[in-house]
Amino acid sequence: MRLKTIIFAVAVSFTFGSLSPVCGQTFLVDGREVPLESTQEIEGAQWISTKDLQTLTGFTIKPEGACIGEICVPINDDVRQQLIRTEDGKEWIQLDLFLETVNQPVAKDNEERVWSLGRRVDSLANYKLGVADDFELRDRSNKLVRLSDYRGKKVIIFTWASW
């Protein structure tokens, strides 16, 4: 009887063990669980593959920084060295450091091994995108400059009000 119990326990453990998240971590984004293919925990730090980074956050790592489409968060060389490591031809990202670098809010329960990612304050979802009305101003040299002069180019407009 004892042998049957042990075999049953091993079978149950084997069958249901595959349902647990990789490395025992659960990742939540917008209230839904996001399955990741591979994660590693090294010296208390959580590492995920660059593919999983895109699945989890939407970011890809490019030479100019961490990017979603054409919008990039610059990553300086010192941070990049701590953030990214390559092992057996696969790139890994240190998740805590990455989330801090891109100002991604996260609530983490180390005991339960659950990560819940909040919406980034500066995410595109918070901005209304469109075409601005044309306007004209004089620059410091008193030359008339129109917004339409820069059509097709990326433009940042800094404004200030005294009130």
Secondary structure, DSSP 8 states (H G I E B T S, - for coil): -HHHHHHHHHHHHHHHHTTS-GGG-EEEETTEE---S-EEEETTEEEEEHHHHHHHHS-EEETTEEEETTEEE---HHHHHHHEEEETTEEEEEHHHHHHHTT--EEEETTTTEEEE---TTSGGGS--------EEE-TTS-EEEGGGGTTS----------
